[in-house]
Amino acid sequence: MKVMNGLVILAALGLASPACSKATAVATDATAQTDIPIVDVTVDPAANEPPYDPKMVRLSKDVAPIRGFVVKQGQLHGHSVFSHDACDGSPRVDGETGARNEQCFWDFRDGICQTGLDVLFLTDHNAGLFCDYEYPEELLYEPGQGDQLITRDGAPVANNLKCKDGHTLLLAPGFDNHNLVLGLEKHLRATSAERQDLYGQKTDVAFDEFRQKGNALVAVAYVSDWARADVAAHRWDGYEVYNPATDMKAHMGDVLAAYADFSSDPDHSPAPELAILAIFREGTENMQYWSDTVLRQKVFNFIGPNAHRNSLPMMMADGERGDSYRRLFHWFGNFFLIPADKADAPDDRTYKEALAAGRIWNAFLFFGYPVGFDFAAKLAGQTYEMGAELTSEQGVTLHVGVPRVYGKLAEQPVITAKLLRAVQDGWETVASDTKDFDFAVQKPGVYRVDVRIVPNHLRPFLGATPEKYLIEHSWVYSGSIYLGMPYSQPKP
C-alpha cells in the first residue's frame, strides 16, 4: 500500500406472499427461519441517538437483532507489526529481527478498540515476519491487559483482546499474499522457509491445505490487480469488493490533486475524517470480476481496509495521522449475522461459519452507519438470509429493507436501494426504491442489493465547496442470494 513516497491513503429484509401458489425450490446450504415476521429495525432518529458526526462510533450492542440473528461488526484485512511494510516500513525497531515497534503495536490495539469492532481477521504479509514468528505472539496477545486466548488441542488459535474501556475484540490470525487466508488456526509448516514456500503459493492445492489443515477461508483480494483469467481460475470462499489501495492506484491523479488541496487550501477540503471522499470511486473492474465470480461459485463479499499505518505520517487538522489505524478501520464496515444463541461469546469459528454461509454485508462508513438495512428471501413460509442457495427462483420473494443514517441529521440524504442481478460483465438493476420493498423473482440468478446515497447530511463537514461531493455514491453492499444456480443443486 506504500505508493508515491507513502502518500497513498489521502494523498495519494412480513414479506409478500410467494408469487406462485406452489413452491418448487429447495434450499441447500442455507440457514432458514420459520415464518417469523420481518422485524422492523428502524428506530426514531430523534430518540437515543447523538447528533451526527463523522467520527461517531455505533457499537453492535446498539443494533437491533433481526430474526434469529445478532449483528456484529468486523474487519477483514489489516496489517500489524508482523507485516514488513507496516508502521512506516519499520515494524521492528532494529530490522526484521529486532524488537517490535511499540508505538505502532499500541496504536494498532488502540485504533481497533476505538472503532468498536467485535472481530478482526488479521492478514499480515506472508513474506517475512508472519512466517518468522509464532502464535500467540502474532495474535497481539498481552495477558497483562486482560487478553484471553482461545485454544484448541492445547494450542492458541485466536485472541479475545481486552480494550481499555472493557470491550472485548476477537483477533483471528491469517496472512496476505494478494489473496487473503482468513482465520488460519495454526502455522502449517515448522520453519520460516517452509512457511514462506507454502504461503506464497497461489494454487488450489495450497488453498485446500489452508482450508483443510488450518480451518481457514481463502479470499481473493486486490482484485483489479489480478488478471481476469486468474481470478476465474481458482475456487474462492470470499471476494474483496473494495480495497483503498487499488482504488487510489487507479485514480492517482485524483489522489495527487486531493493532496494538493488538503495542503494548500484546507478550508475548501472535507474534514480529515472524510478525506477519502476526495478519491473514492467504485471500481468497474471489481464489479465485473465480482459478477463473473458469483456466476461461477458462491462467495461472501467484504470491504478490506488494508490498513498498514504506513502511508501518510503527517498530522491532519484533527491532530491525528491521515492513515491512522483508527481512521482506516472506521472508514469501512463489515456486518456479520451471528446466531443469537452464540452471540454472547462468539469464537473465531462462529465468525468463519457466518462468512462461509454468506451472512455478511458491507458499508462505506464514512457516509454513516446504516440503520434498518435488510436483505432476505422468503419461500413457502420460511425466510432465508443472505448467502442462501435455493435450487429455483420459483415462488421466491426478495425483501429489501432500505436503511437510514444513524444519528440526528441537520439535512437528510437521498437514499435509494437497487436490487441487482449478476450478468456477464456486471450487474443489472431489476428493482429500486427509496423505501422498503418486496420483489417477486421471475428469473434464476444471483441477487444482491446496492444502497446508494447522496450524502447531503455531510454538507457541514465538506468545506467551502461541498457540491462536488454531494453526488450519488454506493453506501451499502448486501451479501448475495443464489437462486437456481447450477452449483446450488443438491449433490448426489
N, C-alpha and C positions, 0 to 999 in steps of 0.2 A: 504493500500500500504506500510505500515511500516513493513519491514521484516528484519530479521538478524540485529538487532540493528540499523535499519534505513539505511542500505547500499544498498537499492533496485535499485535506478534509474541507477546508474552507477556501484556501487559495485554489489552492488547487479546487331464527324461523314461532278454539281450534281452527285447523286448516279446512279448506273447502272439501266437499266430498269428492272422491275419485271421479275422473271423467267417464270411466267405464264402469258398468254395474258389476262386472265380474273381473276381478283382478287375476292376472296370469303371471305376473312377475314373481320371481323367487329371489330372496336375499341371500347373498353369500358374503362372508367376512364383514358383517355389519352389526353394529350394536343397535338393536331395535327396542323401542319402548312401547308398552301397550298404549292404548288410545288415551293418553293423558292430554288434557287441553294445553295448547300452547300458552306458555307463560308470558304475559306482558311485562317485560322487564323495564319498560320506560318509567323513569322517575321524574316527578315535577322538577324542572330545572331550578326553580326558586327555593326548593327545600333541601336542606342539609348538604349543600354543595358550595364551595367557595367561589368567589369571583374568578373568572378565567385568568390564567397567567401562563405564559409559555413554559415556565419551569415547574408548574404544578405537577404533583405525583398523585395518582389514584392507585390505592392498594387493592389487591384482589379481594380482600375481605369486604370491600365496599361494592363489589359487583354481585348483582342478584344471581342466584343459581338459575339454571334453565333445565327444566325437566329433571332427569336424574343426574345432572352433572353440575360441578362447580368449576368456575373459570379460574385458571391460574395463568400468571404472566411469566414468560420466559424468553430467553435468548439462545440462539444457536450461532456460533461463530464469534469467538473472542480470543484475543492473544494476550498472554500474561508474560511474566518474567521467564517463562520456559519457551519463548519464541525468540529466535536470534535477532529479529528486526523490530521487536517491541521496545518500548522505553527509549525512544530516540536512538535506537540501534545499540543501546547499552543495557541489556537485561541483566548482565553481570558486571560488577564494578571493575574487575581486573581481567577482562577477557572472558571467553566462554566457560572457563573452568573456575572462575573466581566466585566470590560471594554474590548473592543476589542483590539487585538494586532495590534497597529497602524502600526508598521513597516511591518507586514505581509499584512495588508489591503492595504497599498500603494504599496507594492511590487506586489500584485496581479493586481491592476489597471494599474500600470506602465508596467508590463510584458505583459498583453494582448494588451495594446496600442502599445508597441514596435514591436509586431508581425504583426501589420496592419490588425487585424481581423475586420470584419464587424459585426459579431454576435457571441455571446457565450451563449449557454444554460447552465446555472449554474445547478449543481447537487450536492448540499450539502447533507450530510447524513441525512436520516430521523431520526435517533436516536439522541436525544438531541437537539442541538441548532436550527436546522431548524424548529423544532416544537415549540420551545420556543419563537421565535421572529416573527415579522410581516413585511409585505410589507409597505412602500418601503425600510425599513432598510435592508432587506435581498436582495435587488436589488443593494446594494452597493451605494445607492443614496447619492450624495454630491452636493446639489444645489449651494454651493459656488464655485464649479468647473465648473459650467455651464451645469450640467446634466439636462435633460428634461424627465419627466415621461410620459409614455403612459398610459392613463386611459380609463376604460370602466365602464359604470354605476357609474361614480364618484369615482372609486377606481383604484389605481395603479396596472398595470399588467406587465409592463416592464420598463426598464430604457435606455434612449439614453445617454450613458456615454460619456462625453466630455474629450478627451485626451488632453494632454498639447500642442500637435502640431496642435490642432484644429480638428483632425479627430474624428468622432462620431462612437461609437461602441454600438450596441444594446445588452443589457443583459436581458435574459428571465429566470425566476426562475424555479426551479424544484428540484427533490431530487433523491438520490441514495439508493436503497435497494437491491443491486446486480441486480436489474432491474432499469432502468432509467425512471423517469417520467419527460418529457420534456415540458417546456412552461406551467407549471401549473399556471393559471391566478389568482388564489386566494387559500387561505387555505380553506379546505373543512370541517373543524371542528373548534369549538370555542376555545377549550382548548388544552394545550400541550398534556395531557394524551390521549384525544380523537384522536388527530392527530397521536400520536405515534401508537395507536392501528390500525387506518386505514392505515396509510402509511407503516406499517410493514407487511401488508398482501400481499401475492403473489397468489392472486386468480383472476379469470376473472371477478368476481363480482366487486372487488375493482378496477381492471384495467378499467372496463367500467365506473365506477364512476369518475375516474380521467379524462377519455375522455369526458364524457357527461356533468359533472358539472364543471370541471376545464379546459375544452378545451385543454387538454394535449395529448401528444403522449406517448406511452409506448414501451420501447425497452428493449430487453434482453441484459445484459452486463456481463462482466467477464465470457464469455460463457463456457470456458473449466472448470470452477469451478462448473458448473451445471451438473446434471445427464442428459444424453441424453433424457431420457423419460420425464424429467421435462421441458426441452426446448420445446419438441414436444407437451406438454400438454396444452400450452397456445396460445392465439391469440396475436401476436405482431405487432406493427407498424414498429419497427426498429430493427436492428441487429448490434451489435458491433463486427466488423470483427477483430479488434486488440485492445489490451489493454496492455500497457507495463508491468503492474504489473503481469498479468498472464503469460506473456512471460518470465519474469525474474524468476518467481517461478518455471516454468517448466525447466529452464536451470540454476539452481542455481550454478552448478559447473562452468559454463562459467562466471557467474557473479563474483564469488569469484576470478577466475583467472584474470579477467579484472581488478578487484580492485587491486590485487597484482601488475599487470603490470603498472597501472597508478601510483601507489605509489612508486614502486622501479625502474622502467625503463621507465619514461615518453617519452624519445626520440624514443622509439620503439612503442609508442602508438599513436592512432589518436589524432588530435586536440580535445580539450574538446567538441566543438560543434558536433563532430562526434563520441563521446564516445559510443553512443548507438549501433554503428556498432559491437562493441565487443560482444554483446549478442543478437542482433536482429535475430529473426527467424520467419518464417511464421508458425503459429500453425496448425498442421494437424487436430486436433480435431475441431478447429474453422472452418476450411474449410469444414469438413464433416458435422458439425452441420448446417453450412450455406446452403449447398446444400439440406440437409434434410428440412430445413425451407422453402426455396423458392419453393420446390416441393409441399409444402402444402399450402402456403399462400404468398401473396405479402408483402415484407418488403423493407424498404430503408436500406442501409448499411452505416456505418460510422466508422471511427477510433476514439477511445476515449483516449485522452491523460492521463486522470485520474490524473491530476496534483494536488498535495497537498502541495508542498514545505515542506516535512517532511522526506525526505529520505537521503539526503547527504548534511549536513550543511557545509562541508569543502569547501573552496575556491579552484577553479581549476586554471590552469595556465593562463587563460584569465581573472582572477580576479572576477569571478562570481561563485556562488554556482553551484554545479553539477546538482541540482534539481530545479533550479530557475523556477519561473512561465514562464518567457520569453523563457527559453530554451525548456521546455516541450511543450509549445504551438507553438513553432517554428518548432519542430521536425515533427509534423503531420499536415495534411491539409484536410479539407472537403470543397468541392466547390459546391455551390448551383446555380442552374439556375433559375433566378428570371425574371418574365416577364418585358420587357423593360419599359412598362408603369407604373410599380410600383418601378422601380429601384432607383429613386431619393430619396424616403423616405419610404423604406420598414419597416413595423412594424413586431411585433412578429408573427402575423398570416400569413403574407406573407411568412416568412421562414417556418412556420409549414405547410403551403399549399404545398410548394416545397418539403418538406420532405415526406408528405403524398402521393404526386404524384410520389415520387421516383426520382425527378430531383436533384440528388446529386451524386458526385463521390469523391473518396478519394485518397490521395497521402502521401507517406512517404517523407517528405520534406527535410530530411537530405541528400537525393540524389539530391535535387534541385527542383525548381519549374517547373512543366510541362507546355510547350507552345504548343498549337495546338492540344491538346487531344480532341477527339470527338467520340461519340458512339450514333447511332440513327438508326431507322428503316424507310424504305420507302415502301409505298404501295399505288398503284392507284393514284399517283400524290401527295400524302401527306407524310409529314415527321413527325415521332413520336419520342419524346425524351425518354431518359432513364426513366424507370418506366412505359412505355406504356404497356397496356394489349390488345392484339389482339386475336380474337377468333380462328384464324387459322394461320398456317405458310404459307399457300398457297399464292404465289405472293410476299412474303416479302423479301426484300433485307436489309441486315445489313451493315452499313458503319462504319469502324474503322479509325479514324484519329490518327496516331502514333505521339506522342509528342516528343519534344526535350527538353533539359535542358536550362533554362533561364540563360542568361549571356554569356560573351565571355569566351571560354574554351581553355585551353592550350592543352588538349588532349580530343578526342571525346569518349564518352561512346558507348557501344554497346546496342542498344535499340530494343526490339522485342515485338510486341503486339500479344498476344494469345487470340483468340476468344474461349470462353469456354461455354459448355452446362452442366447444372446440371444433375448429375446422382446419383444414390444411393451411399452414402459414398464418395462423392467428385465431381469433375468436369473433363469432358473430353475435350481435345483440338480438335476443329473442323476446325480451320484455324489459320495461323500465318504468319506474315511478318514483315520486318523491315521498310516498308513504307506503306502509306495509302492503304487500300484495301476494296473491297466490297465482300459480301458473300451472295449467293442466298440460302436461307434456305430450307432445304429438310425435316426436322423433327420438330414436335412441341417440345416445351420445354422452359426452362428458360436460357437465354443467357447473358453473361457478358464478359468484357474484363479484362485481367490481363496484364499490361505492365511490362515487365521485363527489368532490366538494369544491365549491367556490368559497374560499375561506375569509369571508367578509369580517368575521369576528377577530381576525388578526390585524385589522387596519391600524389600531393604536400602536402596534409593535413593529410596523413596517417602514418607519422613517417618513421622510417628507414626500416621497413619491411611491405610494403603496400600490398604484393601479397595475403595474406590471406583474405583481404577484397575485392579484385578485382575479385569477383565471381558474378554469376547471382543472383539477388535479385528481389522480387516483388517491384515495384515502384508505380504503379497506379492501383487502382481498380475502374472500372466503376460501375454505378448502373446497375440494371438488366432490361431486356426487356422480357416480358412474352408472349409467342406465343402458342395459342391453349391449355392453361392450363384449367382444369375443373373449377377452381374458377374464371376464367376470362369470363365465359359465361354470356350473358345478363340475368338479373334476370327477372322473370315473373312479 
